[in-house]
Amino acid sequence: MGQEDALLSIEHLSKEYYGNIVLRDVSFDLKAGEILGLVGENGAGKTTLMSVLFGMTVISETGGYKGSVRIDGEEAKFGSPFDALDAGLGMVHQEFSLIPGFSTMENIVLNRETMKASLLNDVFGDRMSLLDRAAMRQRAASAISKLGVTLDTDMLVADMPVGHKEFTEIAREINREKTRLLILDEPTAVLTESEAKILLKALRNLAGQGIAIIFISHRLQEIVEIADRIVVLRDGTVVKDTVNESLSIKDIASWMVGRSVSVDRKQDGAGRSFGEDILQVDGLWVDMPGEPVCDVSFSVRSGEIFGIGGLAGQGKVGIPNGIMGLFPAGGSVRYRKKEVPLNSPRAVLEMGIASVSEDRRGVGLLLDESLEWNIAFTAMQIQEKYLKFRLGGLIKYRDEAGMRALTAEYIDLLDIKCTSPKQKVKQLSGGNQQKICLAKAFAMKPDLLFVSEPTRGIDVGAKKLVLDTLRRYNAENGTTIVMISSELDELRSICDRVAIVNEGRIAGILQPSADVADFGLMMSGVAPESSDAQETAHV
């Protein structure tokens, strides 16, 4: 497609945050009435790309971007979402932006209300105009009818089911007179299957009226059903821009997750032996906002490195947080054939289970304390290590020499960059803070270690060191490790088996050597065509 008939043209777009390149030379076009399916793993750059396109202020506040965005051939520089709205762009975000105390109608016409004159206008001017609620209700009903759904225009958003909220968001955008391009970020994530079908039909109707649509979804079946063209992002780069003709879900999954993975050791546990099941999880549910777990069952063998992957918001992070007692949880978890008391963090730690949180600053670290205090703290509190006792234990005080020796050991082992063991942790880089979290867990000498997002936000060199350390710690100490990560390549490089979580449940468990397309299919909620490398969820 040439630029001369394109409504939107993105040309050589690049963006970096503090030296980290998140978009690299991205280019594609979109014409009026076309539906473009945009797919990619978490961290592929989709959100940043849409932030540029919609003029989100985070882009200008972090140095802007390189390249250009053109509307009808004219370069567009959006300083805020209001500029994008004026140019005819509308966006429905993953998080609802509705006012709970307002009705469907009031949310749809918000800031564009229809007014009518009152008797006081002649005296006080237009400021005494009244809301023309009948006209507003008609406008709202017209926008809703374009979606082909039935919504009560007078119902409060606070009383709506989530599906109706999604339709209200979309109706608000198409109610704008100028809307020519609609961006939808995971619009079916909160919808039932029947509601999703209605939405896809509505979007085709909108496209038939000349509205261009960018449809972002991890549900690849929907992408295949609705998109005229598909653009695949991986690591901030467009790896595929193709017309949707005779494409399979497996094709898209392969492009999305990549075909080659570097693995430092033999795959599928070759040459490795494991003991009996050390951890057995049955029917686990976890009420963690943004990462709910519905019904998860799996088992982990002693000495194994077991991986848990999946897209953001699907529940993978909720699993360790629920087992460790950080969020309300239920079901059965057995460790060494003993029931793990859920909702009791201390009791779990006392059983010899440790955890490295994905939220290192909020949960994992004492930011205003020294490296020594951070590394020894949990072992000191739970196991009474690095303490000295007097008068039969009536007096306890810190073993400063022991803490110093422990910290020196892990500074050397993990190559932690610091000025001294007395330095405050908040002064370290993100990568070094992550290493402190690992050291803190290692200091407990756990039999079972949960590690969530161990390489998030750290550079390539630090990533390799962290992964090598986990592999070595597992080999030398026999520690069973459950690693939760959004990075599929990393899971495949270090784990003996990898479970994929989708919509709060285990979609399946694969060997690391399984076809990458099978991983992509499971992440999208689709069963692989071949089950040769798949195990049952509960082993």
N, C-alpha and C positions, 0 to 999 in steps of 0.2 A: 504493500500500500504506500503510495507516495504521500509526501507531506501536504501536497496541494489539496487533497480531499480529506485531510485529518482534522478532526475537532481538537484533539489533544496530541501534542508531540513532545516527548521527553527526549532530550538530546544530550548524550555524554554526561549524565548526571553523576556526580561523586560527592560523598559527604563523609567527614570524619569527626569523631568526638574525642577530643584530647589525645590526638595522635593515633586513635584506633579507627581504621577505615571500615565503615559499615556499608557504604555503597561505592561501587567502582565502575565508572563508565557505563551507566545504565541508559539504554536507549530503546524506545518503542513508541508506536503511534496507536491512536484509537479514533475511529470515525463515529459519526452520529449514528445512533441506533445499534451499535455493536456492543456485545457483551464480552468482556475480556476476563478470563479466569486467571487470577494471580495466586500462585502457590509457592510454597517453600517451607522448610523447617523453621522452628523457632530460631531467631537470630539470623535469618537469611537476609533481612533488610526490608521486609514488607512494611512494617510500621514506620520506619524512618522514611521510606519512599512516599508513603501516604502523608506523612507529616510535612514533607517538602511540598507536595502537591497541594495540600489544603492550607498552607501558610501558617502552620503551628509555630508559636513564638519560640519554642525550644530550638528551632532551627536557626533563627536569626541570633538568638542569645548565645549560641555556640559556634559562631563564626560563619554562618551561612553555608552555601553549597557552591560547587562548581558545576558548569553546564547550564542548560536552559530548559524552561518549561514554556511551551507555546500553545496558545489557544487561538484557533482559526489562523494560524501562521504568525500571530503577533506575540512577542515575548511577554510573559506575565511574571511580574514580581510581586508575590503576595506577602505583605508584611504581617498579616493576621488572617484568621479564618473569615473575618468580615469581608476582606478583599476577595477571597475565594468565592464566598456566597454571592457577591456582586457580579462576579464573572460567570455565574451560572453553575457553580459546583456545589454539590450537597454531599454530606458524609454522615453515615450512621456508624457510630463507634461500637466496640464490643461492650463497653459499659454504658448503661442507660443514662441519658442526660435529660430526663423528664422531671417535672415538678410533681411530687406525689400528691400534694393537696389540690392540684388543678385537675379539671376533667379532661377527657379525650379531646374535646373541641378546643378547650383553652390551650392545651399544649400544642395542638396542630397549628393554630393561628398566632401563637405567642409572638409578640413584638410586631405583628402585622395585622392587628385587630381592625375590623371594620367599624367605623364610627358613624353616628347620625346626630344631626343637630338637635339641640334642646331649646326650650323657650328662653333660656338665659344666654344663648350664644350672641344675641344682638347686643347685650350689655357687656358681657365679660369675654366674648371672643370664643375661638375654637376650643379653648381649654375646658369649657363647660359641655363639650360634646359627650354623648353617651355611647356606650357599646351597643352596636347593632347585633344583638345576639342571634337573631333569626338569620341574618346574612352570614354570620360567622358559622352557625350550625350548618348552613347549606354548603359553605366552602369546605368545611371539614368532611361532610358527608360525600361531597364530590371527590375529594382526595382518597377517602376510604374506598369508594366504589371502584376507583382505578385499580385497587389492589385485589378486588374480587373477594373481600372478606366482610364479615358483619361485626361491627363494633358499635357499642353504645356510646354516642357522642357525649352523654352526660355522666358517664361513669368516671369516678375518681381513679387516677393512676394507682393510688395506694391500694385500691380494691381489685386491680386487674390481675389476671394470670400473666406470667412472663411472656407468653406468646403474643398476647394483645399489646403489651408494651412495645414489643419489637415492631409490630405493624403500625403502631402509633408513631414511633420514631420515623419510619419510612414515609408515612402519610404526611408528616410535618415537612419533610424535605421536598416531596413532589408538590406540595401546596404552594411552594414558592414560585412566583411567576417566571423567573428566569432560569430555573433548574434545567440544565442541559446534560450534565454529567453527574451521575450518582455513584458514590463510593460506599460499598457495603463490606464491613469488616466482620467476618464470621457471623453473618446474620441468622443462620439456622442453628447456631450452637445451643440456643435456649428453646428451640421449637420442637414440638413433637413431630413424628414422621408425617402425619397428615397435614399439619400446619406448614411444614417445610415444602411439601408438594404444592400447596396453595401459593406460598411465597414465590417459588420458582415460576409458576404459571403467571403470577402477577408481574414479575420482572420481565418475562417475555413480552407481555402486553405493553409495558413501559418502553421497552426497546422498540416495539412496533410503532410507537408514537414518536420515535426519533431521539429518545433519551439514551445516551451512552452510559454503560454501567461497567464499573470495575468490581468484580465479585471475588472476595478473598475468603477462602475456606480450606480447612484441612479435610473436609469430606470430599474426597476425590470423585465419588460417584456423582455428586451434585455438579462438580466442575464439568465432568464429561457430558452430563445431561444438558447444561444450560449455556456453556461458553461457546462463542463463535471462534475465539482464539484463546490460546493459553500461553502465558508467560511464566517461566519457572525461574525463580531466584535461588541461588545457592552461594553462601558466603559473600553476599553483597553484589553478585554478578549475575547478569542474565545468561543462563546456560541453555535456555531453549525459548524460542518465540515461534510458535507454529499454529497453523490453522487446525481447528479441531475436526479432523476428518479421519475416521477409522482409528482413532487413538484408544488405547486401553488404559484402565486404571494402573496397570502394572508399568506401562510406559512412563506415565507421569511420576509414579512413585520412584522409579529408577532415576529419572532426571533430578528429582527433588532431593534424594539422599546421597546421590553419587554412586559410582560403580567401584571405585578402588579404595581400599582401606589398608593402611600400613599396620601390620601386626608383628610385634617383636618376638613373639613366641609361638609355638605350635598352637593351632586352634583346637576347639572342641575338647579341651582337657587332655590332649594327647600327652602321655608320659606322666600324668598327674593322678594321684589316687586320693579318694575322699572317704571319710568315715560315714557313719550313719547320719540320718537327719538330725541336725542340731536345733533347727527352728521350724516350727510348723504353724502356719497361719490358716485359720478357717473362718470364713464368713466375716472378715474384718470390715467394719465400717468406721469412718472417721469424719467428724463434722469440722472440717477445716475450710474456712472461707476461701474460695477461689481454687481449692484443690480437694474437693470432697471425694471420699472413698465409699463406694456403695456395697460391694460384696466381693472381697478379695481373698483368694485361697492360693497358697503355694507353700513349698518347703525348700529349705536350704541345707545342703550337706556340710558336715564338719570339714573345715579346711578349704572350702570353695570360695571363689569370688563370684558372687551372684549379682547380675546387673538388672536394674529396673529403669526402663526408658519410656518415652512417650512425649506427646506434645504438652505444651503448657496448659494448665487448668484441667488436665484429665485425671489427676489424682495421684500421680507417682510420688510427689513430695509429701502428700498426706499420709502415705503408708508409714514411713519411719517416724513422722511426727506423732501419729496416733499410737504406735507401739511404745514410743518413748514417753507417752503421757503428756505431751504438750498441747493436745487438743482432745476434746471429748471423743471417746472411741468405744466400740463394743465388738462382740464376736469372741473368738478364742485364739489366743497366741500361746504356744507352748515352747519353752526353751529347755533343752535337755530333759524333756518329758515332764517338766514342771510348768504349771500354769503361770503365765506372766500377769501380774496384777495391772490391768490397764488403768489409766488415769492416775498413776502414781509414779512420777518421774524418779524419785529417790529409790523406790523399791526396784525399779528396772535397773538402775545403775548398780545397786547392791547385788544384783544377780550376775554381774560381770558383763553387762551389755553397755557399750558406749556409743556415742553418736557425735558426728560432726554436722552441724546444722547448715542449711543453705543460706541462712540469714546470719552471717558471721558477725555483723555489727550489732544486730538487735538481740541475738540469742547467744552467739558463740563466744563473745569476748567481753572482758572488763576493760573498756577502752581507756579509762583514766588510770589504769594500774600498769605495773611494769611487766616485762616479759616473764620474769621469774614467777610473779604472783599468778599470772594467767596460766602458765603451763602447769603449775603444781596445784592450782586451786581445787579442781574437781577431785583429784586423787586425795588431797588433804581432807576435803569435806566428807567424802564417801568412804574412803579406805583408811583414813587417819595416817596416811603416809606423809613424810616430810614434817613430822611433828616430834617434839621431845616431851617426855613426861617426867614429872617429879611428884613425890609424895603419893605414890601408888596411883597416879593418873589424875589426882585432884588438880594439878597444875599442868597446863599444856602451853607450849609455845613453839613458834616456828623453828624448823631446822634450817637455818639460813645457809649453812654450808651444803646441805643436801639439795636445797632448791637451786643453789648456784651451780652445783655439779650437773643436776638434771637439765637446767637451761643450757648450759654449755654443750652438753651432749646433743641436744636437738638443734641448736644453732649450727653445729657442725654437720649433723646428719642431713638437715633440710636446707642447708646453705641460706640461713635467714640473714638478710641484710639489715644490720642494726648498728647503732653506735655503742651500745653496751646492754647487758642483761637488765639494767635498771631503766632503760628507755621505756616511755609509755607506748603502749600498743597502738594508740590512735595516731601516733606519728609515723607508723610504718606504712608502706605501700599496700595496696589491696592484696597483691600476691603474697607478700610476707605475712600479712594478717591471716591469710588462709593457711599458711604453714604453721602459724601459732595454734590455730584450731586443731590441726592434725596432731601437733606435739602434745596438746592438752589431752586429746583422746588417747594417744599412745602411752602417756604417762600412767594411765590406769591399767595398762597391760590387759586389755579386754580379751575375752574369748570370742566375742562377737562384736563387730564394729559396723555401724551404719554410717555411710559417708554420702552426704547429699550435695550435689553440684560442686565437686571438689576443685574444679578448674574454672569456675565462673569468674569472669573479670580479671584473669591473670594472663600474662604474656605466654608466648609459645614455649620459651625456654623453661619457665616456671611450671607450665602444664606438664611437660615431659618429666621434670623432676618429681612432681607430686605423684604422677602415675607410676613412675619407676619405684618410688618409695612405698606406695601401697602394694605393689607387686612383691617387692622385696620383704616387706613386713609380713605379708601373708606367707611367703615361702619360708622365712627364717623362724617365725614364731608360731606358725600353724593357725594364726588368727583367721577366723571366718569373716569375710567382708561382704556386706551388701552395699553396692554402689548405685546411687540414684543419679542419673545425669540426663541432660537434654542433648548431649553430644553423642550421637550414635557411633561415630568413629571410635571414640574413647571407650565406650562400652565394649565394642567388638574387639578392641586391642588388648583388653585386660581381663575380661570376664570369661568364665567357663560356660555360663549360660546367660541369656538375656530375656527377661520378661518385658513385654510391652503392655502398658496400661492405656486403656481407652474408655472414656466415660465412666471412670471409677471402678473398672473391673479389669482383670487380667485378660487381654485379648488372646494371648498365647505366649509360649516360652520357646525361644529359638536358640540353636547353636550359633556361635559367633560367625561361623563360616557360611551360614544360610545366605541366600541371595538377598542383596540389599533391598530389592524390590519387595520381598516378603515383609521386611521390617516396615517399609513405607506403607504397604497395604494395611498392616495391623494398626499402625498409627492412625490410619484413616478410617478404622472400624470395618475393614473388609478382610475376610478370611483369604489367605494366600491360595493360589490355584493349586500349588503343590504342598503337601504336608510332610514331605520327607524329613525336613529338618525341624519340624515342630513337635513339641511335647504337649501333653495335657497340662492345663494350668495348675492342677494339683498333683504333685508327684509323690 
